[in-house]
């Protein structure tokens, strides 16, 4: 979810759900957990008479995502280096 939201200012709940290919309940639970730790902002409103929810990564969420991606890259680089030594 944060990877998707990191590329946009905010996105409607349904768009995030569809992109992440999860159910409403799975996305809702994940969003609540990320909001609780400050990584996600949830905004509720209406489009016409229909209720809508928008999700946005916070500055902290974007920083956490960047740190996570950097750590994954470090792990890959370490594995590649170890593989090169044993080839």
N, CA, C and O atoms as a DFTB+ gen file, in Angstrom:
348 C
 N C O
     1  1       0.827      -1.177       0.000
     2  2       0.000       0.000       0.000
     3  2       0.881       1.254       0.000
     4  3       0.636       2.183      -0.771
     5  1       1.890       1.284       0.850
     6  2       2.763       2.458       0.886
     7  2       3.540       2.636      -0.407
     8  3       3.789       3.767      -0.824
     9  1       3.925       1.547      -1.045
    10  2       4.631       1.662      -2.323
    11  2       3.730       2.328      -3.361
    12  3       4.187       3.184      -4.118
    13  1       2.471       1.946      -3.401
    14  2       1.519       2.558      -4.332
    15  2       1.299       4.019      -3.979
    16  3       1.342       4.885      -4.853
    17  1       1.065       4.299      -2.704
    18  2       0.777       5.666      -2.276
    19  2       2.010       6.570      -2.327
    20  3       1.882       7.792      -2.387
    21  1       3.190       5.978      -2.305
    22  2       4.407       6.775      -2.392
    23  2       4.559       7.476      -3.732
    24  3       5.314       8.441      -3.853
    25  1       3.842       6.991      -4.738
    26  2       3.952       7.569      -6.081
    27  2       2.868       8.599      -6.373
    28  3       2.823       9.150      -7.473
    29  1       1.999       8.866      -5.408
    30  2       0.935       9.846      -5.641
    31  2       0.669      10.638      -4.357
    32  3       1.092      10.236      -3.273
    33  1      -0.024      11.746      -4.490
    34  2      -0.343      12.578      -3.332
    35  2      -1.342      11.877      -2.426
    36  3      -1.160      11.823      -1.210
    37  1      -2.398      11.341      -3.026
    38  2      -3.387      10.551      -2.315
    39  2      -4.147       9.723      -3.341
    40  3      -4.101      10.000      -4.540
    41  1      -4.841       8.713      -2.859
    42  2      -5.616       7.863      -3.760
    43  2      -6.895       7.434      -3.055
    44  3      -6.932       7.288      -1.833
    45  1      -7.929       7.238      -3.839
    46  2      -9.207       6.779      -3.301
    47  2      -9.074       5.321      -2.883
    48  3      -8.378       4.538      -3.528
    49  1      -9.743       4.974      -1.809
    50  2      -9.688       3.640      -1.226
    51  2      -9.851       2.554      -2.284
    52  3      -9.071       1.602      -2.314
    53  1     -10.840       2.682      -3.140
    54  2     -11.110       1.672      -4.158
    55  2      -9.959       1.490      -5.127
    56  3      -9.676       0.368      -5.548
    57  1      -9.294       2.574      -5.487
    58  2      -8.157       2.478      -6.402
    59  2      -7.006       1.724      -5.745
    60  3      -6.356       0.900      -6.388
    61  1      -6.753       2.001      -4.476
    62  2      -5.685       1.300      -3.754
    63  2      -6.045      -0.175      -3.613
    64  3      -5.205      -1.045      -3.841
    65  1      -7.285      -0.455      -3.240
    66  2      -7.764      -1.835      -3.107
    67  2      -7.572      -2.612      -4.407
    68  3      -7.051      -3.728      -4.411
    69  1      -8.000      -2.003      -5.503
    70  2      -7.902      -2.684      -6.797
    71  2      -6.449      -2.902      -7.207
    72  3      -6.100      -3.976      -7.695
    73  1      -5.605      -1.902      -7.015
    74  2      -4.196      -2.037      -7.391
    75  2      -3.499      -3.103      -6.548
    76  3      -2.723      -3.907      -7.064
    77  1      -3.782      -3.099      -5.259
    78  2      -3.131      -4.060      -4.357
    79  2      -3.782      -5.441      -4.411
    80  3      -3.266      -6.403      -3.841
    81  1      -4.914      -5.528      -5.097
    82  2      -5.629      -6.793      -5.266
    83  2      -5.946      -7.462      -3.934
    84  3      -5.643      -8.635      -3.718
    85  1      -6.566      -6.685      -3.048
    86  2      -6.995      -7.188      -1.745
    87  2      -8.466      -6.842      -1.541
    88  3      -9.036      -6.045      -2.287
    89  1      -9.064      -7.442      -0.536
    90  2     -10.459      -7.159      -0.216
    91  2     -10.560      -5.841       0.560
    92  3      -9.563      -5.317       1.057
    93  1     -11.772      -5.329       0.650
    94  2     -11.998      -4.115       1.437
    95  2     -11.539      -4.306       2.878
    96  3     -10.898      -3.423       3.448
    97  1     -11.864      -5.454       3.470
    98  2     -11.529      -5.664       4.875
    99  2     -10.017      -5.753       5.093
   100  3      -9.506      -5.239       6.087
   101  1      -9.307      -6.396       4.182
   102  2      -7.844      -6.491       4.308
   103  2      -7.222      -5.101       4.211
   104  3      -6.362      -4.739       5.014
   105  1      -7.667      -4.325       3.219
   106  2      -7.122      -2.972       3.060
   107  2      -7.478      -2.095       4.251
   108  3      -6.651      -1.316       4.725
   109  1      -8.703      -2.220       4.732
   110  2      -9.143      -1.426       5.869
   111  2      -8.306      -1.717       7.111
   112  3      -7.907      -0.792       7.818
   113  1      -8.036      -2.992       7.381
   114  2      -7.215      -3.368       8.542
   115  2      -5.783      -2.872       8.388
   116  3      -5.196      -2.357       9.340
   117  1      -5.219      -3.026       7.195
   118  2      -3.847      -2.560       6.957
   119  2      -3.772      -1.041       7.080
   120  3      -2.827      -0.503       7.656
   121  1      -4.775      -0.358       6.533
   122  2      -4.797       1.109       6.612
   123  2      -4.883       1.566       8.061
   124  3      -4.202       2.512       8.455
   125  1      -5.716       0.900       8.855
   126  2      -5.850       1.265      10.272
   127  2      -4.526       1.076      11.010
   128  3      -4.144       1.915      11.827
   129  1      -3.831      -0.016      10.725
   130  2      -2.541      -0.272      11.377
   131  2      -1.505       0.771      10.971
   132  3      -0.756       1.267      11.813
   133  1      -1.462       1.105       9.676
   134  2      -0.497       2.107       9.211
   135  2      -0.850       3.501       9.722
   136  3       0.041       4.303      10.001
   137  1      -2.130       3.790       9.843
   138  2      -2.543       5.085      10.393
   139  2      -2.155       5.172      11.871
   140  3      -1.730       6.227      12.342
   141  1      -2.300       4.083      12.588
   142  2      -1.981       4.062      14.017
   143  2      -0.516       4.384      14.288
   144  3      -0.196       5.036      15.282
   145  1       0.383       3.927      13.400
   146  2       1.812       4.202      13.610
   147  2       2.257       5.488      12.910
   148  3       3.436       5.842      12.952
   149  1       1.320       6.185      12.270
   150  2       1.640       7.475      11.678
   151  2       2.158       7.433      10.255
   152  3       2.680       8.432       9.761
   153  1       2.024       6.290       9.581
   154  2       2.529       6.155       8.216
   155  2       1.489       6.493       7.155
   156  3       1.827       6.658       5.983
   157  1       0.236       6.597       7.558
   158  2      -0.852       6.791       6.616
   159  2      -1.835       7.808       7.161
   160  3      -2.159       7.805       8.349
   161  1      -2.308       8.683       6.275
   162  2      -3.378       9.626       6.622
   163  2      -4.636       9.174       5.907
   164  3      -4.603       8.855       4.718
   165  1      -5.745       9.147       6.632
   166  2      -7.029       8.738       6.084
   167  2      -7.959       9.934       6.131
   168  3      -8.134      10.570       7.171
   169  1      -8.554      10.228       4.978
   170  2      -9.478      11.362       4.886
   171  2     -10.808      10.838       4.360
   172  3     -10.858      10.146       3.343
   173  1     -11.873      11.175       5.059
   174  2     -13.203      10.746       4.632
   175  2     -13.991      11.954       4.154
   176  3     -13.849      13.056       4.685
   177  1     -14.823      11.732       3.146
   178  2     -15.632      12.807       2.604
   179  2     -16.686      12.237       1.673
   180  3     -17.000      11.048       1.710
   181  1     -17.216      13.098       0.853
   182  2     -18.271      12.697      -0.075
   183  2     -17.955      13.179      -1.475
   184  3     -17.351      14.235      -1.666
   185  1     -18.368      12.395      -2.442
   186  2     -18.388      12.801      -3.840
   187  2     -19.865      12.743      -4.199
   188  3     -20.435      11.664      -4.365
   189  1     -20.471      13.908      -4.317
   190  2     -21.925      13.950      -4.432
   191  2     -22.500      13.469      -3.121
   192  3     -22.170      14.004      -2.063
   193  1     -23.349      12.475      -3.177
   194  2     -23.939      11.923      -1.952
   195  2     -23.271      10.616      -1.519
   196  3     -23.694       9.978      -0.556
   197  1     -22.224      10.233      -2.246
   198  2     -21.562       8.962      -1.953
   199  2     -20.354       9.159      -1.042
   200  3     -19.485       9.982      -1.332
   201  1     -20.295       8.411       0.051
   202  2     -19.122       8.521       0.935
   203  2     -17.880       7.953       0.258
   204  3     -17.944       6.953      -0.456
   205  1     -16.766       8.605       0.494
   206  2     -15.480       8.176      -0.069
   207  2     -14.405       8.277       1.003
   208  3     -14.502       9.060       1.948
   209  1     -13.373       7.451       0.820
   210  2     -12.207       7.491       1.703
   211  2     -10.976       7.623       0.835
   212  3     -10.814       6.904      -0.151
   213  1     -10.107       8.553       1.211
   214  2      -8.841       8.757       0.508
   215  2      -7.702       8.408       1.448
   216  3      -7.765       8.675       2.648
   217  1      -6.673       7.813       0.895
   218  2      -5.498       7.407       1.658
   219  2      -4.279       8.143       1.125
   220  3      -4.158       8.370      -0.079
   221  1      -3.380       8.515       2.023
   222  2      -2.148       9.191       1.624
   223  2      -1.017       8.772       2.557
   224  3      -1.207       8.680       3.770
   225  1       0.139       8.522       1.999
   226  2       1.322       8.234       2.804
   227  2       1.762       9.529       3.479
   228  3       1.796      10.583       2.845
   229  1       2.096       9.450       4.751
   230  2       2.615      10.616       5.469
   231  2       4.119      10.738       5.195
   232  3       4.721       9.857       4.582
   233  1       4.704      11.822       5.649
   234  2       6.159      11.992       5.525
   235  2       6.877      10.836       6.222
   236  3       7.864      10.309       5.708
   237  1       6.372      10.445       7.397
   238  2       6.965       9.334       8.136
   239  2       6.803       8.025       7.366
   240  3       7.712       7.194       7.346
   241  1       5.660       7.846       6.743
   242  2       5.421       6.643       5.956
   243  2       6.340       6.554       4.758
   244  3       6.862       5.486       4.438
   245  1       6.536       7.683       4.097
   246  2       7.448       7.701       2.944
   247  2       8.879       7.420       3.382
   248  3       9.618       6.723       2.687
   249  1       9.269       7.957       4.527
   250  2      10.621       7.714       5.052
   251  2      10.788       6.238       5.430
   252  3      11.832       5.643       5.161
   253  1       9.771       5.655       6.047
   254  2       9.838       4.235       6.412
   255  2       9.933       3.366       5.167
   256  3      10.695       2.400       5.138
   257  1       9.166       3.703       4.144
   258  2       9.225       2.954       2.889
   259  2      10.623       3.061       2.273
   260  3      11.188       2.057       1.839
   261  1      11.175       4.261       2.235
   262  2      12.512       4.459       1.669
   263  2      13.551       3.648       2.448
   264  3      14.433       3.033       1.850
   265  1      13.447       3.645       3.776
   266  2      14.391       2.878       4.597
   267  2      14.235       1.377       4.343
   268  3      15.222       0.644       4.272
   269  1      13.000       0.935       4.209
   270  2      12.748      -0.486       3.941
   271  2      13.324      -0.892       2.586
   272  3      13.973      -1.932       2.475
   273  1      13.094      -0.088       1.570
   274  2      13.628      -0.385       0.240
   275  2      15.155      -0.373       0.240
   276  3      15.785      -1.208      -0.410
   277  1      15.745       0.567       0.962
   278  2      17.207       0.622       1.050
   279  2      17.751      -0.636       1.721
   280  3      18.771      -1.178       1.296
   281  1      17.074      -1.097       2.761
   282  2      17.522      -2.318       3.441
   283  2      17.385      -3.526       2.528
   284  3      18.265      -4.387       2.516
   285  1      16.305      -3.609       1.765
   286  2      16.157      -4.701       0.802
   287  2      17.272      -4.664      -0.236
   288  3      17.808      -5.707      -0.610
   289  1      17.622      -3.473      -0.702
   290  2      18.718      -3.349      -1.670
   291  2      20.048      -3.762      -1.052
   292  3      20.882      -4.372      -1.721
   293  1      20.250      -3.433       0.223
   294  2      21.482      -3.825       0.914
   295  2      21.563      -5.349       1.010
   296  3      22.628      -5.931       0.802
   297  1      20.447      -5.988       1.323
   298  2      20.414      -7.450       1.426
   299  2      20.721      -8.086       0.075
   300  3      21.482      -9.051       0.007
   301  1      20.144      -7.565      -0.990
   302  2      20.394      -8.090      -2.330
   303  2      21.869      -7.921      -2.690
   304  3      22.492      -8.845      -3.214
   305  1      22.422      -6.754      -2.413
   306  2      23.832      -6.506      -2.724
   307  2      24.730      -7.453      -1.941
   308  3      25.719      -7.950      -2.481
   309  1      24.406      -7.710      -0.682
   310  2      25.208      -8.634       0.139
   311  2      25.121     -10.048      -0.429
   312  3      26.123     -10.761      -0.483
   313  1      23.933     -10.451      -0.849
   314  2      23.756     -11.783      -1.425
   315  2      24.522     -11.906      -2.739
   316  3      25.149     -12.932      -3.004
   317  1      24.470     -10.857      -3.559
   318  2      25.216     -10.884      -4.826
   319  2      26.712     -10.964      -4.567
   320  3      27.424     -11.700      -5.250
   321  1      27.190     -10.212      -3.588
   322  2      28.622     -10.233      -3.259
   323  2      29.029     -11.607      -2.737
   324  3      30.102     -12.105      -3.081
   325  1      28.194     -12.219      -1.919
   326  2      28.489     -13.545      -1.387
   327  2      28.482     -14.571      -2.526
   328  3      29.323     -15.470      -2.556
   329  1      27.555     -14.442      -3.439
   330  2      27.489     -15.345      -4.579
   331  2      28.701     -15.215      -5.489
   332  3      29.197     -16.208      -6.022
   333  1      29.175     -13.987      -5.665
   334  2      30.346     -13.753      -6.516
   335  2      31.590     -14.358      -5.903
   336  3      32.466     -14.832      -6.626
   337  1      31.684     -14.352      -4.592
   338  2      32.864     -14.921      -3.916
   339  2      32.892     -16.439      -4.020
   340  3      33.956     -17.054      -3.962
   341  1      31.726     -17.034      -4.173
   342  2      31.646     -18.500      -4.200
   343  2      31.495     -19.049      -5.614
   344  3      31.328     -20.253      -5.803
   345  1      31.553     -18.183      -6.586
   346  2      31.374     -18.654      -7.988
   347  2      32.673     -19.153      -8.562
   348  3      32.713     -19.583      -9.715
